[in-house]
């Protein structure tokens, strides 16, 4: 990228700080108080912002000011830019986990929430009680990467690899494991281990964060010249054990997650009768946060907890 230094030099960073305050407070008076200047100075700053962006940005409203469509479009990139500047200028020695007060927005599927978050939460409560997690259920890989780019999340846990990620999408594999089949033996009328014939005959519940009705099981069956019937597709892993407990269906899911559900709901487990590839959990983040002290600390904490899981319990799934 070629930097236009002439135009860049005329931009006052304080204007972006003022824009953020105006957008947040929706009041010139409150925005001025927020950043410690007089109301008249904030009014002058708003005039400069309007000139810079060639838009009214904020219009009068009964309760203060209201952002224009242009201001709404600017908000996310301005906040992301200010966050990156703060991270760039932060003192690495300033982050002390025991006393830090910070929130992290984490995107993840509910399966990973069940598997990893209890251990991470327990660790934070013991060693960094001021660190708060705000979890968001993510959709497919494209959405997850877009959320990282737009700074809607700080980091994400993803299932599998993300080959569509670009250079600024950092990722690291945390855990690798296998699959198990789960079903209600009383309703389906079979006992483990399940045969290929029964596996194909029974209707399946598919958990997928993507559109469509095809998963890796279908790829494996296709190699054998076989197909299955998918009775229900859901993006929520936590709903699956209750669907399986109440209907004569079968599902195939991450082994450790299946063990947790089977123990709680008295369901049967079986190795899949077809060969399936292993599946992994990865941690993803934007390169802008590579050297952010708090972000780096949380990533390293996650890496250590994942390593302990493998060392003590073998493969997670």
Phi, psi and omega in degrees: 000131177270123183272127176273090186296328181298311179287325181295325183293338182274357180268121178269120180303329179298335177296321180291324175298316179295319178302315179299317180294317179296317181295320182288315186275334184055035179201131178295320181295311182292324178295320178298317179294326183297322183253005171080038175231170179282159180298321180297323178292322178292322177297319177295320179296321178298321177297320177295320177299318180296323177291317182299315186262359178053048180203154179296329178067307181224133178246159181294145177218160182304328183253016179143243178230155183234132180290144174279169176305324178296319179295320178298321180290331182280338192300311183297310179296326178294314178298319179297318180295316179295321177297321180291323178295318178297317179295323182294324184262002183292149176276115182304332182279354186279343183272117178239107186306321185296332184241356184292145174240109184201147175250141175242132175264119186238127175264138182192154171285158184294339177295317179290327176301317180292320187282318190252327188295325178302318180290320179293317180298317179298320179295316181295321180296329179279319192248341181210068187295344178274355178274124182244142180251132175242103187271140177229131177286126182261156177267229183283179185298322181298316179297318181299314180293322177296321179296322176295317181296322182275002181061032174278339174226155180272326178201170183212149169256127181237156177266124178083190179270165181231073183296340180280355177294150180262183186300327182275359175266101180274141177213151179215129179289134181257312186215147180229140181198193189245187181244158170224152171270145181226136181199166176264106185302323181296324183276324182272343175078025177223161176242154177294152358280150182278141179273163177299321180299313179291326180298320179283326184289322185285144174289146186250151167255125181250128173260123183212136176268001180248166175287152177109174184234043181223138178225189182293334177298319180295324176296318180293319179293323181299325178296336179263003182075026184241160175223162177235165175258124178260113183278331185205139175241132179221147174273357186253110179297325185291341179279337190299313182300329179284327174295317181291322180294329187259357184219155180281070182227174179225153175223159178234120184216175179307134191301313183292323176295319178297321179296318179300312182292318182296321178295317183288327188243012177057049178257160181265149179236151178206145171298146177296144180279001176238153181283123180241147178290156174291160181233149184234159169252131179239151172257133181235146176204166179273141182301338179300336182260010182307317187250008175294123187302314182292317180297316179298318180297316181293319178300314180297325176296315178298318180299317181294318179296321178295319179296321178294323178299316180291322183290321186270326189243003187075199180297141186294320189273000000 
